[in-house]
Structure formats: structure tokens, C-alpha cells
Amino acid sequence: LKFIGRAQDMIKVNGELVNLSRLQELFQTLLPDVSLVVTSSPNPRSGAQVVVAFESISPFLAEAYVEKINAQVSPFERVQALHVLEVFPRTPLGKIKIAELRASLGYFSESEPA
């Protein structure tokens, strides 16, 4: 068996599977000193879309990073929305609280309370 990621890290964009963990790794490899989260949001036309949230950087720099990544991935894997937050919600150990982050961005899934 070869595990390619968690089911919750897989989304469908226009019928194509997108591995959010792989995109997160790609971002972190290219931008090791930048705090970011790759997630998704519902999209009525394509089913879902890739979203990235950055912590404490300028919106101009965030857009430049997204353009750089989008040039290296398939069209259905491209980031469709980006957000810049001053601070991510974190646990006492410093881990990012993904559910709270998604809620602050206005994104919910069936498994997350509204």
C-alpha cells in the first residue's frame, strides 16, 4: 500500500482530484520561511477551489508567491483565492487550528459546524 494523503486533503476541482497536502508541501518547499495554509472552499461551478492563506506578509508579496506556484502546477490545481491574515489561530503548542482558520475565512465543510 502507498498512502498519498488523507481523504480530507483531497478535493475535486472540475472532476480532477487535487491533493492539498502535496500543494502545501510544494509551497513550503519554495517558501520555507513563510507561514501559510493551503485549504479549499466550495465553488458552485467547479465543485471546489484551492485557497491559500498567508500569515503576516504583504498582499503584494502573497500574490507574487501565488503566481509563482500557479505557473508550476496543473490548471485544476491553481490557487483561485488567497487571504492574508495578521495571525493564524493556534493551539498552545503553536499548531495552526485549521477549522478555526477556515471559519474565519468563511469556509465550512459538511463535517465542520457552521
N, C-alpha and C positions, 0 to 999 in steps of 0.2 A: 504494500500500500504506500501511496505517496500522497501526503496531505498538502493541499495547495492553499489552504486558508480556512477560516471559519465561515460557516454558512452566512452569518450576519455581515461578513465582509464582502459578500458577493452581491452585486446588483445587476439588473438587466437594463441596458440602455439600447433602445431600438432593437430589442431581441438579442443583443450581444451581451455575454457575461463580462462583467468588469470586476476585477479583484482590487478592492480598495486597499488591502494590505500591501499589495505589490506597488500600487501608486504611492502609498505612504513611504515605503522603503525607497522608491525612486527619488521622491522629494528629499528625504533625509540624507540620501547619498550625495545628491547635488548641492544641498543646503544644510550641511551638518550643524551649523550654529544658529539655525532659525527654528523657533518653536512653532509648529504647525500641526493641524489635524486634517486629514482627508476623510470626508464623510459624503453623504448623499442627501438628496432631497427629492420628493416626488415631483414628477413632471407629467402633466396631463397628455402631452404629445408623445414623449419618448418612454414613458414609464418611470424613469428616474434620471437624475443628472448628478454628475460629480461636482462636489463642493469642497473648497479648501478654506480653512480659517487660519489666519496668521495671528501671532501674539506680538504686540509691541513693535511693529515696523511701520514704515510709511506706506500708505496705499499705493503710491507710485512704484515703490520697490516691490510690493506684493504683485502688482500687475506685471512687472518685468519678469519676476520669477515664474508666474503662471504662463506667460508667453513662451519662456524658455522650455518649460516642461511640455506644454501643448505641442511644441514642434517635434518632440521625441516620442509621442505616443500615438496610438491609433485614433482616428476621428471620434469613435464612440467612447474613448477613454478621456477625452479632453475635459478640462475643468470648465464648467459652464457658469459657475458663480464663485465669487470669493468674498471673504469677510476679513476685516482687520479688527481685532479686539485689543483693548489695553491689557487685560489679564484674562487668562482662562480659569474656569473654576477648577480647583484642585483639592485632592484629599490631603489630610495631614502629612502623608508621606510624599506629597508632591506629584502624584499621578493625576492626569487630566481626567475630569469627570465628563465623559463623552455624552451621557444622557443629558446632563445639565447644560453642556455646551450646545448640543442640538436644540434644546428647549429655548435657550437664549437667542438662538438664530431663527426660531420659529419653525423648526423641523421636528416632526414626530413620526414614529412608525407605529404599526399596529401593536407592537409589544411595549411601547412606551406610553405612559399616561399623558393625556393632553392637559 
